[in-house]
Amino acid sequence: MHSPPRRRSPVAGVAGAFYGWYVVAALFFALFLGTGARQGFGVFVETWENEFNVSVATISIAAAVGVMVNGLSGPLTGRLVDSFGGRRIIIPSLVILGIGCIGMGLVGSFLGILVLYGFVIALASGGASQVASGAVVVRWFRRRRGTAISVFASGGSFAGLLLIPFLTYMRIATDWHTAWVALGVIVLVLGVPLVWLIVRDDPRDLNLQPDGDGGPAASAAAFAVEVPPLEAKDWRDSFHSVPMWQLLLTFVVCGVTTQSIAVHFIRWASDVGVSAGTAALAFGLLSAINAIGVLLVGYASDRLQRRSLLSMVYLVRAFAFVSLIVLPGGTAIWVFAIVGGASWLATVPLTQALTADVYGLRHLGMLSGLTFMAHQLAGALAVVLFGVAFDATGSYNLPFVVSAVLLVGAAFGAFSIRERRYSVRYAGKPARAGAKGE
């Protein structure tokens, strides 16, 4: 019986680092573009409020529709990735994303924005999200899985660092139409060719082993235990175990706190007397610190328990939200950027790596898609409620308090995951003294 032909990449013969890192770099850029297109909405809230004579709550509904549709696409994306591979999903998604962004720049009504952002861009960015790309990355790495996912996930941080200020200053220097067209051109001219040239779904497609190991024997020796204790034949069975619900519910809180800030941060800054340009710089600083934080957390997660790091991330974020309430606006915006930045997207690699460790790779796309859906649906609801609360009270203080309380709860929920019992990283290893039941 002949083995299937191996698909080669045009850059497969390039000397240097393990090829998996090239895959990570390409997917980093895809996530950078997809996240930038979704988070860019927040840059234009006040502009559209004035141009179309609508309330913040109304604009929040458009943003929430986008977040909701993006979340609902998660399970479908995950199922398609499990069946066909991530590359076949990511490339067409980027094409549609680029066209959708150009379309945003060409419309002249709020209804057009609602349709394009709420459906076209939301669905397309879902196909270029961590669900599809993360499922590819985990197949290229095992021992350095946490580090690899973190490097890839930091693409979302760099979107805030570079694309959000870029869109802000494009809006100021030209207009909001030009800003969206420019983003669409970048996606089509740079993003699509890069992923097409470099990304392959599995190291076996290039006759390689995960982590760049020398061959099947070396790989087998390094990973004698590959099937996690809770890996199921049917993905539905995963929800019969407690860790899946712990991962999902804590990620819900992540969605509430990140999506609401992505949409309302610049509007909050304006309300407390901070200019849009300064707010964009602060969000850029938040993203820069977050990029460093994500990388450090990923590196540490390959050496420490991921549940402990995840719990710490949620606690740090809770403190950041408290700062928005108790400090003056001019000070709070920078404190939030620094403290919040240390925790912002660090939940993504930790949650996805824990899911792979506990439930394996067989249904990782579907499970990641479901947790992502919960994250986005909760975020969509939060976006609307933040807008309603602002219109009703003239302040964001109430939703900030609720967010801080939820984050403390998420910290306890993450820490209660019994990682040593269920993670493949600890399978077959004797428990340390005092580690029983972890």
C-alpha positions as CSV (number, residue, x, y, z in Angstrom):
1,M,0.0,0.0,0.0
2,H,1.5,3.3,-1.1
3,S,1.7,6.2,1.3
4,P,-0.1,9.4,0.2
5,P,2.1,12.0,-1.6
6,R,3.6,14.7,0.7
7,R,2.6,18.3,-0.1
8,R,5.7,20.5,-0.1
9,S,5.9,24.2,0.8
10,P,7.7,26.5,-1.5
11,V,9.9,27.5,1.5
12,A,10.2,24.1,3.0
13,G,13.9,23.9,2.1
14,V,14.9,27.1,3.8
15,A,17.6,26.5,6.3
16,G,17.4,27.6,9.9
17,A,14.8,27.1,12.6
18,F,12.3,24.2,12.8
19,Y,9.7,24.7,10.0
20,G,6.9,24.8,12.6
21,W,8.1,28.3,13.6
22,Y,7.5,29.5,10.1
23,V,4.0,28.2,10.4
24,V,3.6,30.0,13.7
25,A,4.8,33.3,12.1
26,A,2.4,33.1,9.2
27,L,-0.5,32.3,11.5
28,F,0.6,35.1,13.8
29,F,0.1,37.5,10.9
30,A,-3.3,36.0,10.0
31,L,-4.5,36.5,13.6
32,F,-3.0,40.0,13.6
33,L,-5.2,40.9,10.6
34,G,-8.3,39.1,11.8
35,T,-8.1,40.6,15.3
36,G,-7.3,44.1,14.0
37,A,-10.4,44.0,11.7
38,R,-12.6,43.0,14.7
39,Q,-11.1,45.4,17.3
40,G,-10.9,48.2,14.8
41,F,-14.7,48.8,15.2
42,G,-14.1,50.5,18.6
43,V,-12.0,53.2,16.9
44,F,-15.0,54.5,15.0
45,V,-17.8,54.4,17.6
46,E,-17.8,58.2,18.3
47,T,-17.3,59.0,14.6
48,W,-20.4,56.9,13.6
49,E,-22.3,58.3,16.6
50,N,-22.0,61.8,15.2
51,E,-22.2,61.0,11.4
52,F,-25.2,58.7,11.6
53,N,-26.9,60.4,14.6
54,V,-27.3,57.2,16.5
55,S,-26.7,56.4,20.2
56,V,-23.8,54.5,21.7
57,A,-26.2,51.7,22.6
58,T,-27.3,51.4,18.9
59,I,-23.7,51.2,17.7
60,S,-23.1,48.7,20.4
61,I,-25.8,46.5,18.9
62,A,-23.9,46.4,15.6
63,A,-20.7,45.5,17.4
64,A,-22.5,42.9,19.4
65,V,-24.0,41.3,16.3
66,G,-20.5,41.0,14.9
67,V,-19.2,39.4,18.1
68,M,-22.2,37.1,18.3
69,V,-21.9,35.9,14.7
70,N,-18.1,35.5,15.1
71,G,-18.7,33.4,18.2
72,L,-21.4,31.2,16.5
73,S,-19.0,30.5,13.7
74,G,-16.6,28.9,16.2
75,P,-18.1,25.4,16.3
76,L,-18.6,25.3,12.5
77,T,-15.0,26.5,12.0
78,G,-13.8,23.9,14.5
79,R,-15.7,21.1,12.8
80,L,-14.4,22.0,9.4
81,V,-10.8,22.3,10.7
82,D,-11.1,18.8,12.3
83,S,-12.4,17.4,9.0
84,F,-10.4,19.3,6.3
85,G,-7.5,21.0,8.1
86,G,-6.9,24.6,9.1
87,R,-5.2,25.8,5.9
88,R,-8.3,25.2,3.7
89,I,-10.3,27.3,6.1
90,I,-7.9,30.1,6.9
91,I,-7.1,31.1,3.3
92,P,-10.6,31.7,2.0
93,S,-11.5,33.4,5.3
94,L,-8.7,35.9,4.7
95,V,-9.9,36.6,1.2
96,I,-13.5,37.3,2.4
97,L,-12.1,39.4,5.3
98,G,-10.1,41.6,2.9
99,I,-13.1,42.1,0.6
100,G,-15.3,42.8,3.7
101,C,-13.0,45.5,5.0
102,I,-12.9,47.2,1.6
103,G,-16.7,47.0,1.5
104,M,-16.8,48.8,4.9
105,G,-14.9,51.7,3.4
106,L,-17.4,52.0,0.5
107,V,-20.7,52.0,2.4
108,G,-22.4,55.2,3.4
109,S,-25.0,54.0,5.9
110,F,-25.1,52.5,9.4
111,L,-27.2,49.6,8.0
112,G,-24.3,48.8,5.6
113,I,-21.9,48.8,8.5
114,L,-24.2,46.5,10.4
115,V,-24.4,44.0,7.6
116,L,-20.7,44.0,6.6
117,Y,-19.2,44.1,10.1
118,G,-21.9,42.1,11.8
119,F,-21.9,39.2,9.3
120,V,-19.2,39.3,6.6
121,I,-16.2,40.4,8.7
122,A,-17.4,38.5,11.7
123,L,-17.7,35.2,9.9
124,A,-14.4,35.7,8.0
125,S,-12.4,36.7,11.0
126,G,-13.8,33.6,12.7
127,G,-12.1,31.5,10.1
128,A,-8.8,33.3,10.7
129,S,-9.1,33.1,14.5
130,Q,-7.3,31.1,17.1
131,V,-9.8,28.3,16.6
132,A,-8.5,27.3,13.2
133,S,-4.9,28.6,13.5
134,G,-4.5,27.2,17.1
135,A,-5.6,23.7,15.9
136,V,-2.7,23.8,13.4
137,V,-0.1,25.1,15.8
138,V,-0.7,22.4,18.4
139,R,0.0,19.7,15.8
140,W,3.4,21.2,15.1
141,F,4.5,21.3,18.8
142,R,4.2,19.1,21.9
143,R,7.0,19.9,24.4
144,R,7.0,23.6,23.4
145,R,3.2,23.8,22.9
146,G,2.6,26.6,25.4
147,T,5.4,28.7,23.9
148,A,4.3,28.1,20.3
149,I,0.6,28.9,21.0
150,S,1.7,32.1,22.9
151,V,3.9,33.3,20.1
152,F,1.0,32.8,17.6
153,A,-1.6,34.3,20.0
154,S,0.5,37.4,20.5
155,G,-0.5,38.3,17.0
156,G,-3.8,39.5,18.6
157,S,-1.7,41.7,20.9
158,F,0.3,43.3,18.1
159,A,-3.0,44.0,16.3
160,G,-3.8,46.3,19.2
161,L,-0.3,47.7,19.2
162,L,-0.1,48.5,15.5
163,L,-3.4,48.2,13.7
164,I,-5.6,50.1,16.2
165,P,-3.3,53.2,16.3
166,F,-2.9,52.9,12.5
167,L,-6.7,52.9,12.0
168,T,-7.1,55.8,14.5
169,Y,-4.5,58.0,12.7
170,M,-5.8,57.0,9.3
171,R,-9.3,58.2,10.4
172,I,-7.8,61.5,11.7
173,A,-5.6,62.1,8.7
174,T,-8.1,61.1,6.1
175,D,-11.5,59.6,7.0
176,W,-12.9,56.4,8.3
177,H,-13.7,55.1,4.7
178,T,-10.0,55.2,3.7
179,A,-8.9,53.5,6.9
180,W,-11.1,50.4,6.2
181,V,-10.1,50.2,2.5
182,A,-6.4,50.3,3.5
183,L,-6.9,47.5,6.0
184,G,-8.6,45.4,3.3
185,V,-5.8,45.9,0.8
186,I,-3.2,44.8,3.5
187,V,-5.2,41.6,4.1
188,L,-5.5,40.7,0.4
189,V,-2.0,41.7,-0.7
190,L,0.1,40.4,2.3
191,G,-2.0,38.1,4.4
192,V,-3.4,35.7,1.8
193,P,-0.2,35.0,-0.1
194,L,1.8,34.5,3.2
195,V,-0.5,31.8,4.5
196,W,-0.8,30.1,1.1
197,L,2.9,29.9,0.8
198,I,3.9,28.8,4.3
199,V,1.1,27.1,6.3
200,R,0.8,23.3,6.3
201,D,-1.6,21.5,8.6
202,D,0.7,18.9,10.0
203,P,4.4,18.3,10.2
204,R,3.9,14.9,8.5
205,D,2.9,16.8,5.4
206,L,6.6,17.7,5.1
207,N,8.0,14.5,6.5
208,L,8.7,16.2,9.8
209,Q,8.0,15.5,13.5
210,P,6.5,17.8,16.1
211,D,9.1,20.1,17.8
212,G,11.6,19.3,15.0
213,D,12.5,15.9,16.5
214,G,14.7,13.6,14.3
215,G,12.2,10.9,13.5
216,P,9.4,8.6,14.6
217,A,11.5,6.8,17.1
218,A,12.7,10.0,18.8
219,S,9.2,11.3,18.8
220,A,7.8,8.1,20.4
221,A,10.5,8.2,23.0
222,A,9.9,11.8,23.9
223,F,6.1,11.3,24.1
224,A,5.4,7.9,25.5
225,V,2.0,9.0,26.7
226,E,0.1,10.8,24.0
227,V,-3.6,10.1,24.8
228,P,-4.9,12.3,27.6
229,P,-7.0,10.7,30.3
230,L,-10.2,12.5,29.1
231,E,-9.9,12.2,25.4
232,A,-13.3,11.1,24.0
233,K,-14.4,9.4,20.8
234,D,-17.3,11.8,20.6
235,W,-16.7,15.5,21.4
236,R,-20.0,15.7,23.2
237,D,-18.6,13.3,25.9
238,S,-16.1,15.9,26.8
239,F,-18.9,18.0,28.4
240,H,-19.6,15.1,30.8
241,S,-16.4,16.0,32.7
242,V,-15.8,19.0,35.0
243,P,-12.6,20.5,33.5
244,M,-14.4,21.3,30.2
245,W,-16.9,23.4,32.0
246,Q,-14.2,25.1,34.1
247,L,-12.4,26.0,30.9
248,L,-15.5,27.2,29.2
249,L,-17.0,29.3,32.0
250,T,-13.7,31.0,32.8
251,F,-13.3,31.8,29.1
252,V,-16.8,33.3,29.2
253,V,-15.5,35.9,31.7
254,C,-12.6,36.6,29.4
255,G,-15.0,37.3,26.6
256,V,-17.1,39.7,28.8
257,T,-14.1,41.7,29.8
258,T,-12.1,41.9,26.5
259,Q,-14.9,42.4,24.0
260,S,-16.5,45.2,26.1
261,I,-13.2,47.1,26.4
262,A,-12.4,46.6,22.7
263,V,-15.6,48.4,21.7
264,H,-16.0,50.9,24.6
265,F,-12.4,51.8,25.7
266,I,-12.0,54.8,23.4
267,R,-15.6,56.0,24.2
268,W,-14.9,55.7,27.9
269,A,-11.7,57.7,27.5
270,S,-13.6,60.5,25.7
271,D,-16.2,60.5,28.6
272,V,-13.4,61.1,31.2
273,G,-11.7,63.8,29.1
274,V,-9.0,61.8,27.4
275,S,-8.5,62.4,23.6
276,A,-9.0,59.6,21.1
277,G,-5.4,59.9,20.0
278,T,-4.2,59.4,23.6
279,A,-6.6,56.5,24.1
280,A,-5.3,54.8,21.0
281,L,-1.7,55.2,22.3
282,A,-2.8,53.7,25.6
283,F,-4.5,50.8,23.9
284,G,-1.3,50.4,21.9
285,L,0.7,50.3,25.1
286,L,-1.7,47.8,26.6
287,S,-1.2,45.6,23.5
288,A,2.6,46.0,23.7
289,I,2.7,44.9,27.3
290,N,0.3,42.1,26.5
291,A,2.5,40.8,23.7
292,I,5.4,40.5,26.2
293,G,3.0,39.0,28.8
294,V,1.6,36.4,26.5
295,L,5.1,35.3,25.5
296,L,6.3,35.1,29.1
297,V,3.2,33.2,30.2
298,G,3.5,30.8,27.3
299,Y,7.2,30.1,28.2
300,A,6.3,29.6,31.8
301,S,3.3,27.4,31.0
302,D,5.7,24.8,29.5
303,R,7.4,24.6,32.9
304,L,4.6,25.3,35.5
305,Q,1.0,24.3,35.9
306,R,-1.1,26.2,33.4
307,R,-4.1,26.5,35.8
308,S,-2.0,28.5,38.3
309,L,-0.9,30.9,35.6
310,L,-4.5,31.2,34.2
311,S,-5.8,32.0,37.7
312,M,-3.1,34.7,38.2
313,V,-4.0,36.3,34.8
314,Y,-7.7,36.7,35.8
315,L,-6.7,38.3,39.1
316,V,-4.4,40.8,37.5
317,R,-7.2,41.8,35.0
318,A,-9.6,42.2,37.9
319,F,-7.2,44.7,39.5
320,A,-7.0,46.6,36.1
321,F,-10.8,47.0,36.0
322,V,-10.8,48.3,39.6
323,S,-8.3,51.0,38.6
324,L,-10.8,52.3,36.0
325,I,-13.3,53.0,38.8
326,V,-11.1,54.4,41.6
327,L,-8.5,56.4,39.7
328,P,-8.9,59.7,37.8
329,G,-9.3,59.2,34.1
330,G,-6.0,60.6,33.0
331,T,-4.2,58.2,35.4
332,A,-6.6,55.3,35.1
333,I,-6.1,54.9,31.3
334,W,-2.3,54.3,31.7
335,V,-2.6,52.1,34.8
336,F,-5.2,50.0,33.0
337,A,-2.9,49.9,29.9
338,I,0.0,48.6,32.0
339,V,-1.8,46.3,34.4
340,G,-4.5,45.1,32.0
341,G,-1.9,44.6,29.3
342,A,-0.1,42.1,31.5
343,S,-3.2,39.9,31.3
344,W,-5.1,40.7,28.2
345,L,-4.8,37.8,25.8
346,A,-2.7,35.5,28.0
347,T,-5.9,33.5,28.7
348,V,-6.0,32.3,25.0
349,P,-2.8,30.2,24.9
350,L,-3.4,28.9,28.4
351,T,-7.0,27.8,27.7
352,Q,-6.2,26.3,24.4
353,A,-3.1,24.4,25.6
354,L,-5.0,23.1,28.7
355,T,-7.8,21.9,26.4
356,A,-5.3,20.0,24.2
357,D,-3.5,18.6,27.3
358,V,-6.7,17.3,28.9
359,Y,-8.8,16.4,25.8
360,G,-6.3,15.7,23.1
361,L,-6.2,16.7,19.4
362,R,-9.0,14.5,18.0
363,H,-11.7,17.1,18.6
364,L,-9.6,20.1,19.5
365,G,-11.1,22.2,16.7
366,M,-14.6,21.6,17.8
367,L,-13.9,22.0,21.5
368,S,-11.9,25.2,20.9
369,G,-14.7,26.4,18.7
370,L,-17.3,25.9,21.4
371,T,-15.3,27.6,24.1
372,F,-14.6,30.5,21.6
373,M,-18.4,30.7,20.9
374,A,-19.1,31.0,24.6
375,H,-16.4,33.6,24.8
376,Q,-17.9,35.7,22.0
377,L,-21.6,35.3,22.9
378,A,-20.9,36.5,26.4
379,G,-18.8,39.3,25.0
380,A,-21.6,40.3,22.6
381,L,-24.0,40.5,25.5
382,A,-21.5,42.5,27.5
383,V,-21.0,45.0,24.6
384,V,-24.7,45.7,24.5
385,L,-25.1,46.0,28.3
386,F,-22.1,48.3,28.6
387,G,-23.7,50.6,26.0
388,V,-27.1,50.4,27.8
389,A,-25.5,51.1,31.2
390,F,-23.6,54.1,29.8
391,D,-26.8,55.6,28.2
392,A,-28.7,55.0,31.4
393,T,-26.2,56.2,33.9
394,G,-23.8,58.4,32.0
395,S,-20.9,56.3,33.3
396,Y,-19.2,52.9,32.8
397,N,-18.6,52.4,36.5
398,L,-21.4,49.8,37.1
399,P,-20.3,47.4,34.3
400,F,-16.6,47.9,35.4
401,V,-17.6,46.7,38.9
402,V,-19.4,43.7,37.6
403,S,-16.5,42.8,35.4
404,A,-14.1,42.9,38.4
405,V,-16.3,40.6,40.4
406,L,-16.6,38.1,37.5
407,L,-12.8,38.1,37.1
408,V,-12.2,37.2,40.7
409,G,-14.7,34.3,40.3
410,A,-12.9,33.2,37.1
411,A,-9.6,33.2,39.0
412,F,-11.0,30.8,41.6
413,G,-12.5,28.7,38.8
414,A,-9.3,28.3,36.9
415,F,-7.3,27.4,40.0
416,S,-9.8,24.6,40.8
417,I,-9.0,22.7,37.6
418,R,-7.3,19.4,38.6
419,E,-4.5,19.7,36.1
420,R,-2.2,17.1,37.6
421,R,-5.0,14.5,37.5
422,Y,-6.2,15.1,34.0
423,S,-3.4,16.7,31.9
424,V,-1.3,14.4,29.6
425,R,1.7,16.4,30.8
426,Y,1.5,14.7,34.1
427,A,0.3,11.3,33.0
428,G,2.5,8.5,34.3
429,K,4.4,10.9,36.6
430,P,4.3,10.4,40.4
431,A,2.5,13.2,42.2
432,R,4.5,15.6,44.3
433,A,3.9,15.7,48.0
434,G,0.9,17.9,48.6
435,A,-0.1,17.8,44.9
436,K,-2.8,15.2,45.3
437,G,-6.0,16.1,43.6
438,E,-4.6,19.0,41.6
